[in-house]
Amino acid sequence: MFYSRVQKSFCDKPIYFLKLPKNLLKLHLKNKSLLKMLVPGLKSLLSLGIFCCLMSTGLSTNSTTKPKVVNIGALFTFNSTIGRVAKVAISAAVNDVNNDPTVLNGTKLVVEMQDSKCNAFDGIIQALQFMEKDVVAIVGPQSSVIAHVITHLANELKVPLLSYAATDPTLSSLEYPFLIQTTQSDLFQMTAIANLIDYYQWKEVIAIYLDDDFGRNGVAALADKLAERRLKIIKRSGIRPGADRSDIANLLVRLALMESRVIVLHADLSSGLLVFSVAKYLGMMSQGYVWIVTDWLSSYLDSAPHADDGFMDLIQGVVALRQHTPDSKQKRALISNWGKLVEREKIGETTRLNTYGLYAYDTVWLIAHALNAYFNNGGNISFSADPRLQISEPNNGSLHLDAMSAFDGGQILLDNIQNISFTGVTGPVQFNGERHLIKPAYDILNIVGTGFRVIGFWSNYSGLSVVSPETLYTKPPNATWSNQQLQPVIWPGGDIKIPRGWVFGNNGRQLRIGVPYRVSFHEFVTEVRSTGTVTGYCIDVFVAAVNLLPYPITYTFIPFGNGKENPSYSELVQAVVSNELDGAVGDIAIVTNRTRVADFTQPFAESGLVVLVSMKRDKSDAWAFLQPFTLTMWGITGVFFLLVGVVVWILEHRINDDFRGPPKKQLITVFWFSFSTLFFAHKEDTISTLGRVVLVIWLFVVLIIQSSYTASLTSILTVQQISTPIHGIDDLRRTDDPIGFQVGSFTENYLVEELGFSRSRLKPLGTRQAYAKALELGPHQGGVAAIIDERPYVDLFLAKQCNYTVVGSEFTKSGWGFAFPRESELAVDLSTAILKLSENGDLQRIHNKWFTRPPCSTQIDMLEANRLEFNSFSGLFLICGIACLIALAIYFITLLIQFCKHAQENEPDSSRSASSSLSTPKCSLQAFLSFVGTKDESVTGGSRKSQADASTDVHHIEI
């Protein structure tokens, strides 16, 4: 007889059931008679066992007494870097849990370990065996591939899987509710790598990965994170599990021919080491290459007691990631006891602790805390048969899946696991709403010499930093670009300069650079038919920029166009987009539609659309002398002439004989004096101080007005004028006259799509001669009213054509650049080179070489005279007006005082009655006006004429 000891939740004591051998359970149909004899005995024994159990428990199946033993499983690969460490860590954690009275007090935690042997099939078999043994949870699996398979079984039987090493980012999805990743998901590791690539400003990378669920899903997460930063993986190269050296060599040879030199390696230890060995042999660990490796490498280096010198030589300059675990007292204690724990487990070789061992240790404690909460809430360990596992076979056979039973409290235990929060050797252990561990962080390592050094950290809180994440958690989050920092890196080949990250592919092919085959304006770019060479201003700029690149490139110019008319520049750019050409060099305008599909360099020449019109000489008319001033200016000037004359007359009338006399004479004097000041020909002298001040200010104003009038009239009579009614793009919008544009340029589409011109109004022109002829004919004789073209072409046209001019200002602002495919690194480097050409003056020297304009033999200064407006002289008139007002105010105040004094001196005797004195007032307005009109005899002097007369009279008397 065979017995099995099974402990059930409703029975605190073990019960012994009869267990038949497997061979007996699989009796052939011909032994049915033997089975019929055994069945009644089995039924009786089973009934007796259940009865004894019920009696010993008081006929109750809901006892809340904690069981003496709780079984958990552990599924991993014993003979692996992670597995050897995990075995020691799990055993140590179980021992520590059982020795801690605060957790599972009275219940012993027992773990049974099974070896999955790095094989998915073996892992499935071992998981099925666990399910037959009624375990409440499983630590593992170690492999993401195995996790994808057995998690469906765990979902069915309600047994939580807690994996400390399966980092596949898709395992956290809702499809696998009973799988909990107790380590950091590769989603965060790929985010850290994407941040690292963006930090060094690399645009494209190559991904080498193990071609299974673990590798494919990890690289897919990396692609998503790179896309968020407008970066991309240009090549994904999978390594089949178990690939040999020749497979790896064939893969790396193809990658060596590509442009990108940034390689991300996401594999396991065996395939990863083989990749580095072949890469070293192929020269792919030299200067210019960048290797970024996921945490499999750091786990190996942490666990290996002594790294092989030959292996370390293979990985010099590699950048690797490692899951970050903060320093703590618990972690230091585990590390200090690690040697003893390894000896106790007798794993056969010295193994050091790595981060996966720390997470395995905390996983056991996580289960213990969850079970403790489960028992404290009245939970029992019970299992039930799942009727869906009764699968019938043909011929009345059986798969015996009924040996597996579902854990009744599995969902409650799973909820406890997700809600548990404690501090372990890896730091805070707590899950967020997406079932990820909180505060993900990674160490960034640089392999140098016989070891590695930490060059920084990455955290989901603040990105890249040289400060530990624990310090950053105490500050506000700051993941801005300026806050990202890392220590200097020693790259493959011993280079300390940040690699460019790409080179031209080693495929022996020259770059195909398209150039427009122009038939006009050859100074910019064209092909010389006699020699087949390409020359021009744009070509010289490109060659000069290429010479400044820190690496050599080979290229050949391919003319684009038929040579009969200027090619379409939009089609030239499209040829670059479709990979018919590797780039385009020439006078290519950088416009919005083109930048959406291609990348352009820094502009090497400024450009913009202008309006070109014909210009003719205007003959002056009989009234040209009135043109210098506007009507407003003429009117205000005349008013001020009269105003100043009146003010001077008022100030001089009482004391100056030149401003006295009959009314008619005084009126003529005012007009004569006012306008004679225009020529400084006034004969009347000014005696009063106020009059002289006003006159001096007015004469200064007259001087300025006279000089300005003379200069403006001279310009009007001698300078050539524009006869066209078009003075800018707005005038063209208001007419229906035809407009010319250059064949092949973007001008046609811009005028139609952006400015709304009718396409029927636009006339294509291909040469300078066509420009001149169309403008000369005009809009009514088959020509055009104006030509709209880019400024460089127009300037070159005007260098030899003197009867045309540009009207208005540039109504677009753009530039010329070289076109390349999207995300082209060459475009970035050439932009830097063009900036250097501009800074050192070479760009201007190249421009002067091609566009030094000789003076036009018939050219006359074409200045458009502007009429003088009042605004230009308003300040002068304001000063003069204020001076007049102040002078009048002072004069009238003084005059009023004199009048009052004069009235008092002529006051009648006091004996006259008050009524009599009131009847003839001496201070009336009439008296004041009379006083003003009388000459002031107290003032000596007078005019020059009166003084001369007085001198004559005195002479006669003496005689």
PENOR-V783433 format. One line per field, one symbol per residue. ss: DSSP state (H for helix, E for strand, L for the rest). A space follows every 50 residues. Layout:
BEGIN
ss: ???
END
This chain:
BEGIN
ss: LLEEEELLLLLLLLEEEELLLHHHHLLLHHHHHHHHHHHHHHHHHHHHHH HHHHHHLLLLLLLLLLLLEEEEEEEELLLLHHHHHHHHHHHHHHHHHHLL LLLLLLLEEEEEEEELLLLHHHHHHHHHHHHHLLLLEEEELLLHHHHHHH HHHHHHHLLEEEELLLLLHHHHLLLLLLEEELLLLHHHHHHHHHHHHHHL LLLEEEEEEELLHHHHHHHHHHHHHHHHLLLEEEEEEEELLLLLHHHHHH HHHHHHLLLELEEEEELLHHHHHHHHHHHHHLLLLLLLLEEEELLHHHHH HHHLLLLLHHHHHHLLLLEEEEELLLLLHHHHHHHHLHHHHHHHHLLLLL LLLLHHHHHHHHHHHHHHHHHHHHHHLLLLLLEEELHHHLLELHHHLELL HHHLEEELLHHHHHHHHHHLLEEELLEEELELLLLLELLLEEEEEEEELL EEEEEEEEELLLEEELLLHHHHLLLLLLLLHHHLLLLLLLLHHHLLLLLL LELLLLLLLLEEEEEELLLLLLLLLEELLLLLLEELHHHHHHHHHHHLLL LLLLEEEEEELLLLLLLLHHHHHHHHHLLLLLEEEEEEELLHHHHLLLEE LLLLEEELEEEEEELLLLLLLLLHHHLLELHHHHHHHHHHHHHHHHHHHH HHLLLLHHHLLLHHHHHHHHHHHHHHHHHLLLLLLLLLHHHHHHHHHHHH HHHHHHHHHHHHHHHHHHLLLLLLLLLLHHHHHLLLLLEEEELLLLHHHH HHHHLLLLHHHEEEELLHHHHHHHHHHLLLLLLLLEEEEEHHHHHHHHLL LLLEEEELLLLLLEEEEEEELLLLHHHHHHHHHHHHHHHHLHHHHHHHHH HLLLLLLLLLLLLLLLLELHHHLHHHHHHHHHHHHHHHHHHHHHHHHHHH HHHHHLLLLLLLLHHHHHHLLLLLHHHHHHHHHLLLLLLLLLLHHHHHHH HHHHHHHHL
END
